[in-house]
C-alpha cells in the first residue's frame, strides 16, 4: 500500500508543477495589476496552438518562440484593453477579460477548426522513468525541470534586479512608483505580457499531454483560479505551494475515491478558505481591501 | 426611423404616428392571411436541427449537421415539390435544448426536429416531442432509456444503444483475456456501458480486476493509469468519450502501455481518434458505420462520396448518423405524401431501406433504428491520413438476427403510447 501511496504522491507533485506554471502568470497579473484575468486560459490555449504550428516549421524552438509571440499579443491586449481597467471595479475586469476569452476561443476555432490538433512528446522524451515504486514519464520529468527553471529565474529576477524591485514596488504602491519618475505604464505592459507568456508556456508544455482543442482553455482556467485562491491572491509562493497541493490531493483522491477527483480541489479550497480566508499566503493588501 | 426620433431619444409625435400606422398595416396583413394561403405551397417547409455549436460536443454537432445537409442536397432541397430548409439551434445543456426545440415548434413552425449530440439533451428534447406532438429523431444518443423506459410515440433514435454495442464488442475482448479493468465516465453513458459489459463478462466467467468512475472533463488520467498498471488486467474497458477519451489515449501511450494492455471503447466517434492523430491511436472500438467499410450499400457509398467532395475529408460516423436521420425523415414524408406530424411518425414507423441483405428501419414498437454494428481495430500500420481502422467483425453475424440483437420487448421495456 505504501508503495502505491508514494507513486501517487509523486505523480501528483509532477502534475502539480504544471498547475503552478499555469497559475503563476495569473497571480503575477493580479498581484501587479490588480486585474482578475479570466482570459488566462484562452492565452494558455493560444500557447498550445502556436507551439504546435511553429514546431512544424522550426522544430522544438517553437516551444520558446510560441510563448514569446503570445506574450507580445498579451502586451498588445494590455495596451488596447486592459489598461482601461486599472483602478476600476474588479467586476469590470472580470467581464471584459471573460469577453476576451470567448473572443480568443472563437478566433482559434475560426483559424484552426473545431477538431483537435494531433501532437505528441518529442521522441527523445518518450518513455517511462521507474525508480522504486515511482513511475512517471520522461516528458513529465522534463515539464517539472522546465517549470522549476522558469520559477527560479523569475524569483532571481524579482529579487536581484532593479526591474524586479520596480515590479514589486509597483504592485504595492503604483502611485508612489510613478512619483519617483518611473514609467509605470510601460512596466505594467511588460508585467502583463510576462504573465501571459507564462500561461502560453504552460499551454505549450501541456500540448503533448492533453488533447488540443479550442476548449482546452476550460481545462486550464479553473485549476489556475483555484490554485491562486488557495495560495492567496497575489502570492507567488502561495501559488507554488497550492499548485503542488492540488496535484497531490487530486492524485490521492483518484486512488481512493475516483469519482470525486474533479471535486477534490474545490473541497480543498473550501477547507483552506474556512481556516484562512485570504488563502494560505494571502496578506492584507491596502489596495485590495 | 432615426430621423424622426426626437433629440433626447424619446419618440416624438410624428414617429409615434408612423410606427402606429405600421403596426396597423401589419395586423391587417395577418387578418387577411386566409386569402393568401394558396401561396403557402411555395413556402419552404422547415426541419429543425438542435446540435451543439459550443463546448465539448461542438465538433460532433458540426459533423451531424453536415451529414444532414448532404441528405437534403441529395434531393435538391425539395420534398413533394416544396422547398425544404433547415434551421440550426444550439444545445449547450438539457434546459436550453428544450427551450430551443420549443421555439422551433412554436415560432419557427418546423415539420420535424433532428437533434442531440448526447443522451442528456436528447432525453430532454424527447419530452418536448411528446408534449408538443413533434416528430423528433435523436441522432447521436446511446442511453437505453430513450427507446426504453422514456420512449414515446414521437421520438425515434438512430444510434445503436449501449447494450447492442457491448454485445458486439464483448466476444472480441473475451478472446484476448478474461481479466477486465473498467474505466468509465461518471454519468449515464459510462454506467450504462459498465452494466452491459459486466453482464457480458459474467456470462463468460471473467473477472473484474478494477473499476473507476472518471468525472466528466478529466484532463489528466496519469493517476488512473498508475492504478491500471498496478492491476495488470488483460483488457481495459473504456466508456469515456470526446476530449476525455483523446486525453486518456494520449497519456496511456505516454506511459507506454498501448502495446501491453489493449483498450476497448464500445462506442467511439471518428473525430476522437482524428484529433489525436495516427501516431497516438490504438485500441478496439465499436461504431455504427465506417466510411471505408466494403459492405456499405450503394446509397451509403454515394453519401460518403458526396460528403468527402463537399468537405475534403471522409464522412465520420456522426456525419452518417446525421445523414441517415435526415434521409429517413425525407423518406417518411415522401412515403406518406405529407408534412403533417402524425403522418411523418407513421412514415418513420413503416419506412424500410436496404442495407445489403438486411433492411434498416425504425422498429415500430420502440422506434430504435435497426442497423448492424461494427467492431474495428486501429491498424498496426496506418498509411491513410484519415482511415485508421480495420474491420474486426460485425454484429449480428447473420443479418436475420438483427431484431434479436437490439433486444426483445421485455428487455427494452418500452410502451409507446398513442399519437
HADDOCK unambig.tbl for C-alpha pairs under 7 A between the chains (distance, minus, plus):
assign (segid A and resid 8 and name CA) (segid B and resid 223 and name CA) 6.40 0.50 0.50
assign (segid A and resid 11 and name CA) (segid B and resid 223 and name CA) 6.86 0.50 0.50
assign (segid A and resid 114 and name CA) (segid B and resid 58 and name CA) 6.81 0.50 0.50
assign (segid A and resid 114 and name CA) (segid B and resid 59 and name CA) 5.55 0.50 0.50
assign (segid A and resid 115 and name CA) (segid B and resid 59 and name CA) 6.06 0.50 0.50
assign (segid A and resid 115 and name CA) (segid B and resid 275 and name CA) 5.88 0.50 0.50
assign (segid A and resid 116 and name CA) (segid B and resid 275 and name CA) 3.85 0.50 0.50
assign (segid A and resid 116 and name CA) (segid B and resid 276 and name CA) 6.53 0.50 0.50
assign (segid A and resid 117 and name CA) (segid B and resid 275 and name CA) 5.53 0.50 0.50
assign (segid A and resid 117 and name CA) (segid B and resid 276 and name CA) 6.48 0.50 0.50
assign (segid A and resid 118 and name CA) (segid B and resid 275 and name CA) 5.51 0.50 0.50
assign (segid A and resid 118 and name CA) (segid B and resid 276 and name CA) 4.14 0.50 0.50
assign (segid A and resid 118 and name CA) (segid B and resid 277 and name CA) 4.69 0.50 0.50
assign (segid A and resid 119 and name CA) (segid B and resid 276 and name CA) 6.66 0.50 0.50
assign (segid A and resid 126 and name CA) (segid B and resid 254 and name CA) 6.69 0.50 0.50
assign (segid A and resid 127 and name CA) (segid B and resid 254 and name CA) 6.75 0.50 0.50
assign (segid A and resid 127 and name CA) (segid B and resid 255 and name CA) 6.72 0.50 0.50
assign (segid A and resid 127 and name CA) (segid B and resid 256 and name CA) 6.38 0.50 0.50
assign (segid A and resid 128 and name CA) (segid B and resid 255 and name CA) 5.85 0.50 0.50
assign (segid A and resid 128 and name CA) (segid B and resid 256 and name CA) 6.77 0.50 0.50
assign (segid A and resid 137 and name CA) (segid B and resid 254 and name CA) 6.87 0.50 0.50
assign (segid A and resid 137 and name CA) (segid B and resid 255 and name CA) 6.22 0.50 0.50
assign (segid A and resid 209 and name CA) (segid B and resid 250 and name CA) 6.38 0.50 0.50
assign (segid A and resid 209 and name CA) (segid B and resid 251 and name CA) 6.16 0.50 0.50
assign (segid A and resid 210 and name CA) (segid B and resid 219 and name CA) 6.49 0.50 0.50
assign (segid A and resid 210 and name CA) (segid B and resid 247 and name CA) 5.18 0.50 0.50
assign (segid A and resid 211 and name CA) (segid B and resid 243 and name CA) 6.40 0.50 0.50
assign (segid A and resid 211 and name CA) (segid B and resid 246 and name CA) 5.74 0.50 0.50
assign (segid A and resid 211 and name CA) (segid B and resid 247 and name CA) 5.16 0.50 0.50
assign (segid A and resid 211 and name CA) (segid B and resid 276 and name CA) 6.69 0.50 0.50
assign (segid A and resid 215 and name CA) (segid B and resid 55 and name CA) 6.70 0.50 0.50
assign (segid A and resid 219 and name CA) (segid B and resid 219 and name CA) 6.60 0.50 0.50
assign (segid A and resid 251 and name CA) (segid B and resid 223 and name CA) 5.62 0.50 0.50
assign (segid A and resid 254 and name CA) (segid B and resid 223 and name CA) 6.40 0.50 0.50
assign (segid A and resid 254 and name CA) (segid B and resid 224 and name CA) 6.63 0.50 0.50
assign (segid A and resid 258 and name CA) (segid B and resid 212 and name CA) 6.05 0.50 0.50
assign (segid A and resid 258 and name CA) (segid B and resid 213 and name CA) 5.93 0.50 0.50
assign (segid A and resid 258 and name CA) (segid B and resid 214 and name CA) 6.27 0.50 0.50
assign (segid A and resid 259 and name CA) (segid B and resid 186 and name CA) 6.57 0.50 0.50
assign (segid A and resid 259 and name CA) (segid B and resid 213 and name CA) 4.96 0.50 0.50
assign (segid A and resid 259 and name CA) (segid B and resid 214 and name CA) 5.38 0.50 0.50
assign (segid A and resid 259 and name CA) (segid B and resid 215 and name CA) 5.63 0.50 0.50
assign (segid A and resid 261 and name CA) (segid B and resid 215 and name CA) 6.96 0.50 0.50
assign (segid A and resid 262 and name CA) (segid B and resid 215 and name CA) 5.95 0.50 0.50
